[in-house]
Amino acid sequence: MENINNLNRNNQSVLKLPKIGDILGAPLVAAVSANSTMVREQTKFLMETCFVSKGNNLYEPMMIEMSLSRFIEDDRDESGLKEINTTFQIPLLTLVPMNSLVVDSVEVDFSLEIVSQSASQSSVQIKGEKDNSSKGNIQNNDVQFSGKLSYDSNDKASNRTHNASKLNVKIQTKSIQLPLGVTSLIDMYIKSINVLPK
Amino acid sequence: MMNKPQIIECPNCKTPIYFDVNGLMQGVSFTCSNCNCSISMASSSSQVVKKTMNKFEELKVKSK
C-alpha cells in the first residue's frame, strides 16, 4: 500500500514538472511583457506631458514659445543692420528627444534533465473529393518531455554546488525609430511652423 | 530610450537647424547656417520644458 502511495506521489511530482516549452516560454513571455510595458509607458508619457486633453478624446498639442531673431538691412541704422525679434510656437512634442527601445534578442541557455516522457497519437482523416475510396489517415505522434533544470557537466565553474541548476537569460535591446504615426505627427508639426508677427 | 539628434526647420528659410534641448533650456541660441537667424526658447516656456524633460529622464531610468 505504501509503495502505491509513493508511486502516486512520484507521478504527481512528475506531472508538476515544467515542460520544455514552459521553460523556454517563460523568459520569452517576460521579454514581450517588458517590451509592451516600455511602449505603454512611452505612450502614457507622450499623452500626459505633450498633449492637453480637451475632453471627448480630443487632444491638443502643448505649445512652447520660441523667439527668432534675425538681422535685416536698415539704412537708418549706423551699422546698416537692424535686429528683428519675432516669436513663434512649436509643439512640445518636437523638442523631446525620444526614440523607442525594443527587445532585440533573447537568448535562453539551460541544461535540462529529462525526467519524464509521454507520447500521444492522434489521427486526422482525409476524405477523397469524389468517393470514399481514397480515404486516408495522417498519423500525428506528439512526444512531450518534462524535466527539471540541471547543471551542465561541462561547466567548470568553481563556485557551483553539485546539483545547482541554472537558466541563463540574456536580453539585448536596441533603439528603433519612433512609430510611423508619431514621426508623421512630428514631421507635420515641424513643417507647419511659420513665423507670424505679433 | 536614448537621445536622438534634434532638428528643427528654420522658420525663415526651412534649413534644418540642429539643436539641443538642454541648451535651449539654459538660454542658448541656435543659429541657422543659411540665413543666420537664431532661435531660442522664450523664458516663459522654459519651466514647462524643464518639467517635461525631468519626466522624460525618469522614464529613461525606468526603462533601463
Interface residues (C-beta under 8 A of the other chain):
Chain A: M38 E41 Q42 F45 T49 C50 M62 I64 E65 M66 S67 L68 S69 R70 F71 T87 F88 I90 L92 T94 L95 V96 P97 M98 N99 S100 L101 S175 I190 K191 I193 N194 V195
Chain B: M1 M2 N3 K4 P5 Q6 I7 I8 E9 P11 N12 V21 L24 S29 C35 N36 C37 S38 I39 S40 M41 A42 S44 S45 V48 V49 K51 T52 M53 K55 F56 L59 K62 S63
